Amino acid sequence: MSEPATLEIISDGISEDEVIFPPGDILSDEPPLESDLHREQIDLLIRILKLWWRERQDFYASGNLTIYYSPNQKKSEHFRGPDFFVVLGTQKKDRKSWVVWQEDGKYPNLIVEILSSSTTAVDKGLKKQVYQDTFRTPDYFWFDPVTTELQGFHLVDGKYQEIQVTTDGRLWSQQLELYLGVYEGKLRFFTTENQLILSSEELAQQERLRAEQAEERAQQAEERAQQAEQEIARLREALRIQGINLENI
């Protein structure tokens, strides 16, 4: 399994002890999302993964959040944050941004970019190059919420190789040990058994449906019992008219 990069300080004649790092408590500096579609997709991925991994405390999942990786904190030396990313082996807590030099040099293990007309060229070109060469992020995916185009790459010997699509049209993430695929026009996670991982709303709806079905079955059973009692009463009355007393039999 490929590992993401860790921050390396390279300088001429300057020891690591002499490097002055900017403060780690830096606010994210991301532009507004382009549409409700993009925001809902990012939010969906974050909420579902956090729910699925609710017992885990060793990961960070976020989206549209700046990743600062230049110790000089120069705009030209940091790249705007991915739409969705996951870092493994880190503390699960809220952050204002992801500051590499304050996070043991950790970069994302997985990144997903949500394509748009204004970002497609960058997401498929420059960002892919940065994630491969600088971040060394093992799993990189992009998804177009309009066309539902989905493509993924895994880092092999320092270069991205395209992930082969399964017969179900899904892509395997080695880092998450989950499949990514399209369900009802949205990018979703699937288990190793190809089961859709449900959101909290879907789980609640599923429970409501089960409760309704159980209530319906109970009502049907009660109706059948009432019908049986009515049939027995009818037969008793028919026998009584014929002068047959069941108590004497």
C-alpha positions in Angstrom: 0.0 0.0 0.0 1.4 3.4 -1.0 1.9 5.9 1.7 1.3 9.7 1.4 4.2 12.1 1.5 5.5 13.7 4.7 6.8 17.3 4.7 10.5 17.7 3.8 12.4 20.9 4.3 15.0 21.5 1.7 17.2 24.6 1.9 20.6 25.9 1.1 22.9 26.1 4.2 19.9 26.3 6.6 19.5 23.7 9.3 16.1 22.3 10.2 16.5 24.0 13.6 16.8 27.4 11.9 13.7 27.1 9.8 10.9 29.4 11.1 7.5 27.8 10.7 4.4 30.0 10.6 1.7 29.4 13.2 -0.4 26.3 12.7 -3.7 27.9 13.6 -4.4 29.2 10.1 -7.9 29.7 8.7 -9.0 27.9 5.6 -8.9 30.2 2.5 -11.3 28.5 0.1 -13.6 30.2 -2.4 -17.4 29.5 -2.3 -18.6 26.3 -3.9 -19.9 26.6 -7.4 -23.4 25.1 -6.8 -25.7 23.4 -4.4 -24.9 20.2 -6.2 -21.2 20.5 -5.3 -21.9 21.4 -1.7 -24.4 18.6 -1.2 -22.0 16.0 -2.8 -19.1 17.0 -0.6 -21.2 17.1 2.6 -22.7 13.7 1.7 -19.3 12.0 1.5 -18.1 13.6 4.7 -21.2 12.7 6.7 -21.4 9.1 5.4 -17.8 8.3 6.1 -17.9 9.8 9.6 -21.0 7.7 10.3 -19.5 4.5 8.9 -16.3 5.1 10.9 -18.0 6.5 14.0 -16.1 4.1 16.3 -12.7 5.1 14.9 -10.6 8.0 16.3 -7.7 7.7 14.0 -8.7 9.7 10.9 -9.7 13.1 9.6 -12.2 13.6 6.9 -13.1 17.1 5.5 -13.7 19.0 2.3 -13.2 22.4 0.6 -10.6 23.1 3.3 -7.2 24.6 2.6 -4.2 22.3 2.9 -1.1 24.4 3.9 2.1 22.6 3.0 4.6 25.5 2.5 6.4 26.4 5.7 6.8 29.9 4.2 3.0 30.2 4.0 3.2 31.8 0.6 0.1 31.7 -1.7 2.3 30.6 -4.6 3.5 27.6 -2.5 0.2 26.2 -1.3 -2.6 24.7 -3.3 -6.2 25.3 -2.6 -7.9 22.5 -0.7 -9.4 19.4 -2.2 -13.1 19.1 -2.4 -13.0 16.0 -0.2 -10.0 14.3 1.5 -9.2 11.8 4.2 -6.1 11.6 6.3 -5.4 8.3 8.2 -3.4 7.8 11.3 -4.2 11.2 12.8 -6.3 12.6 15.6 -10.1 12.9 15.0 -10.9 16.5 15.9 -12.2 19.7 14.3 -9.7 21.9 12.5 -9.7 25.4 10.8 -7.5 24.1 8.0 -5.0 21.2 7.4 -1.5 22.5 8.2 1.0 19.8 7.2 3.9 21.0 9.4 1.6 20.9 12.4 0.3 17.4 11.6 3.5 15.3 11.7 4.0 16.1 8.1 1.0 14.1 7.0 -0.7 14.6 3.6 -4.1 13.1 2.6 -4.3 9.4 2.0 -7.3 9.9 -0.3 -8.5 12.9 -2.3 -11.7 13.4 -4.4 -12.3 16.4 -6.6 -15.8 17.3 -7.7 -15.5 18.5 -11.3 -17.1 21.6 -12.7 -16.8 23.5 -16.0 -14.3 25.9 -14.4 -12.2 23.4 -12.6 -12.0 20.3 -14.8 -8.8 21.2 -16.6 -7.0 22.0 -13.3 -8.4 18.9 -11.5 -7.3 16.6 -14.3 -4.0 18.4 -14.9 -2.2 20.5 -12.4 -3.9 19.2 -9.3 -3.4 15.6 -10.3 0.3 16.4 -10.8 0.6 18.1 -7.4 -1.2 15.2 -5.6 1.1 12.7 -7.4 4.5 14.5 -7.1 4.2 16.7 -3.9 1.4 15.2 -1.8 2.1 11.6 -3.0 -1.5 10.9 -2.1 -2.1 7.1 -2.7 -5.7 7.4 -3.9 -7.0 10.2 -6.2 -10.5 10.3 -7.7 -12.5 12.8 -9.6 -16.3 12.9 -10.1 -18.5 15.0 -12.3 -21.9 15.5 -10.6 -23.5 16.5 -13.9 -22.3 13.8 -16.3 -21.5 11.3 -13.4 -18.0 10.7 -14.9 -15.9 8.9 -12.3 -12.2 8.1 -12.6 -9.7 7.0 -10.0 -5.9 6.6 -9.7 -3.6 4.7 -7.3 0.0 5.7 -6.7 2.4 3.0 -7.9 6.1 3.6 -7.7 5.5 7.3 -7.5 3.2 7.5 -10.5 -0.6 7.4 -10.7 -2.0 4.3 -12.4 -5.7 4.3 -13.4 -7.9 2.1 -11.2 -9.8 -0.5 -13.2 -13.6 -0.3 -13.0 -15.5 -3.3 -11.7 -18.3 -5.0 -13.5 -20.6 -2.9 -11.3 -19.0 0.3 -12.5 -17.2 0.9 -9.2 -13.6 1.8 -8.2 -11.7 0.3 -5.3 -10.0 2.5 -2.8 -7.1 0.7 -1.1 -6.8 3.5 1.5 -10.5 3.4 2.6 -10.9 -0.3 1.8 -14.2 0.7 0.3 -15.6 1.0 -3.3 -16.6 4.3 -4.8 -19.5 4.3 -7.2 -22.4 6.2 -8.5 -25.9 5.7 -7.0 -28.9 7.8 -8.0 -26.5 10.4 -9.6 -24.4 10.8 -6.4 -20.9 9.5 -5.6 -21.2 7.0 -2.8 -19.3 4.4 -0.8 -19.9 0.7 -1.0 -18.6 -2.1 1.2 -16.4 -5.0 0.1 -19.7 -6.9 -0.4 -20.9 -4.2 -2.7 -23.5 -3.0 -0.3 -24.4 0.7 -0.4 -23.3 2.5 2.8 -26.3 4.4 4.0 -26.5 8.0 5.2 -28.2 8.8 8.5 -31.3 9.9 6.7 -31.4 6.7 4.7 -30.9 4.6 7.9 -33.8 6.5 9.6 -36.0 5.9 6.5 -35.1 2.3 6.5 -36.0 2.0 10.2 -39.3 3.8 9.6 -40.0 1.4 6.7 -39.3 -1.6 8.9 -41.5 -0.3 11.6 -44.3 0.3 9.1 -43.9 -3.2 7.7 -44.0 -4.7 11.2 -47.1 -2.7 12.0 -48.7 -3.8 8.8 -47.9 -7.5 9.5 -49.3 -7.2 13.0 -52.5 -5.6 11.6 -52.8 -8.3 9.0 -52.4 -11.0 11.7 -55.1 -9.3 13.8 -57.4 -9.2 10.9 -56.8 -12.9 10.1 -57.5 -13.7 13.8 -60.8 -11.7 13.7 -61.8 -13.4 10.5 -61.1 -16.8 12.0 -63.2 -16.0 15.1 -66.1 -14.8 12.8 -65.9 -18.0 10.8 -66.0 -20.1 13.9 -69.0 -18.1 15.2 -70.8 -18.6 11.9 -70.2 -22.4 11.9 -71.5 -22.6 15.5 -74.6 -20.8 14.6 -75.2 -23.0 11.5 -74.9 -26.1 13.7 -77.2 -24.7 16.4 -79.9 -24.1 13.7 -79.6 -27.7 12.8 -80.0 -28.7 16.4 -76.5 -29.7 17.0 -75.0 -28.6 20.3 -71.2 -28.6 20.2 -71.0 -28.9 23.9 -72.7 -32.3 23.8 -70.2 -33.7 21.3 
